[in-house]
Structure formats: C-alpha cells, structure tokens
C-alpha cells in the first residue's frame, strides 16, 4: 500500500516505514554553514525572505557539524582548507548529504592552479551539483529540491 491509497472511508493514510522516515529526513535537514567565497552570498540570499529555504525545514544554518546533516559547499576550496573540510564531513552524523554550489566547488572554476582543489568530489562524495558562477538562489533551491527527490528514494539501512 502506498501513501496515495486510503483505507476505506476511515480517512487513514497508510505508508511504509521507509517512506515516513525519508519524508521526515527530507523536511528536517539542517544545513551546515560553509561559505568559502562569493557563492556564500547567494547561499545567504537563498535563506533570506524572498527565497526562504525555511519552507523546506531548513530553519537555521548550523555552525557545527554535529548538528548538521547537509553540507552546502559554496565557493572555491583551497588545498589548505581541504583537510579541514573532510574532517568536518567526517564529524557529521549519518545520514549526511553534500551539495556542491558553484563552479569553483564543482570543478575549480576559473582557478586552474595548484592551490585550488579541482572539484570537491576529490575530497568527499557529492550528492547534488549546482552550476553557475555564482549560481542564483533559485538554482540552490532547485538543487535542494533535487536532493529531496534523492532522499525520498533512499532505502533504510538495517544493522544486522
């Protein structure tokens, strides 16, 4: 039975536990504030009143990895910052997701030199890429919605 089916005229909706957990994970994501360059301004604009990512359950940008399950990497990542970024990712509780925002985070952007990491996927797994230099807040909201679709399709891991 799916969420679309009702049990007679009782008004009860049935769903699988996996669907309920994924729905809760989708609308209770807490992103970690990790702005590295000009894309961070667009990320802040996505949280502001006009675009309001709070309607997706992202009330606050957390400054600690232990309270976050979504890392939005916005801007260029230097080779000196890469180990710190990986350490913060490792400190996040499972399940965790990563959004790479902007060309610099996704592929190094215009900085093709030894000091900039040429794509944050060299450091950690990335779930959604948001393109642009810098991407508009609408693009970030679209990336968040794409991540929501991905989370809704995940399976619950069983520990046995």
N, C-alpha and C positions, 0 to 999 in steps of 0.2 A: 504494500500500500504506500502511496506517496502523499505528500503534503497537499496535493491538489484534490484528493478524494476526501469526502466527508463520510462519517459513519452514520448513515440514515438521516433522520431529522433531528438528531440529538445535538447537532451543532459542534460536535467534537471533531478536531482535526487530528489525523494520525500522521506520524512521520517516524523515520528510522532514527536511532540514537546518533548515528553518524551525521545525518542532516542537521539535527539540532545542535550538535557540537560545532559543526562547521559554520552554521548560522551565527552562533554566539562568538566564535573566533572572528568572523567577518566584521561584525558590528561592535567589537570591543578591542580593536587594535590600538596599541599605544605606540606611536612612532617616537624614535629617538632623534633628538635634535643633533644633527651632524652637518652643519653648513660649512663648506670649505671655501667657497668663492662666490661669484656673482649669482650663481643659481640659488644660493641660500635666500636671497631677497625674494625671488619668485616663489620659493617654498614658503616663506613667511606670508607672502600675499595670498597663497592658497589657503592659509589658516585664517586669514582676515575675514571681515564680514561679507565681502562680495562673493567669495567662493565658498567659504565656511565648510571646511572639512569636518567640523564638529557634527554635521548631519550624518556622517558615516561612523560616528562613535569615537572619533579622534579628538577628544576634548582638549588635551594638552600635549605639547611636545615634551617628552621626558628628557631629562639631562643625565639619567643614569641607565646603564644597560640592564640592570637587574629588574627594572620596572617596564622594560620595553620588549615588544615582540616584532617590531618593524623598524628597520634601519633605512632611512632615506639618505643616500649619499649624494649630496648636491655640490658639485664643483670638482676641481682638479685634486687628485691625491698625489702627494709627493712621495718619493721613496722613503723619506724620513718619517712620514706620517703613516705609512702602510702597516708597520708592525703594531702601532697603537690602534689602528682601525681593526685589525684582525683580533687583537686582544679584547676590544670592546665587543666584537661579534661573538667571540667565544664565551664571554660573560653573560650574554643574553640567554634567557631560559628558552627551552624548546616548547612548542614550535616557534620558529623565527623566520622572518622573511626579509629580503633586501630589495630595495628599489634603487636603481642607478639613474640619477636625474641629471640630464645634460650630456653634451658631447664629451666634455673633459672627463667625467666619471666613467662614461661608457667606453671610450676609445682613445683618450688622451687629448682629443680636440685639436686645437692648433698648436699645442705644446708637444712637438715631436722631438724630445731631448732626453738626456739621461736622468734628469731629476724628477720627471713626472711618470707615474705608473700609467702604462698604455692600456687602460681598461681595468676597472676594479674587479672584474671577474678573474683576474690573476691572483687575487688575494682571498676571495670568498665567493660562494655561489650567489648568483644574482637571479632573482625571480622575474623582475619586470624592468625593462629599459624604457626610459622616457627620453625621446630625442628632442634636440633643439639646442640653441646656443644664445641665450639661455632659454629653456622651454617656458612657455606661458603657464600660469597657474591652472588654466583649463587642461593643459596637457598632463600636468601632475594629477589632477582629479581623474582624468581618463586612465592614467596608469594605476591609480588606487582602485578604480572600478575593475580594471583588468586583473589586478591582484585578488580582488574579492571573488571574481569568477574562478580563479585558480584555486583559492582556498575552499570554495564550495565543492569542488570536485575531488578534494583530497580524501584519503582513507585514514581511519584512526589506526595507529599502530598498537598492536597488542604486545604486551610484555609477557613472554612465556619461556 
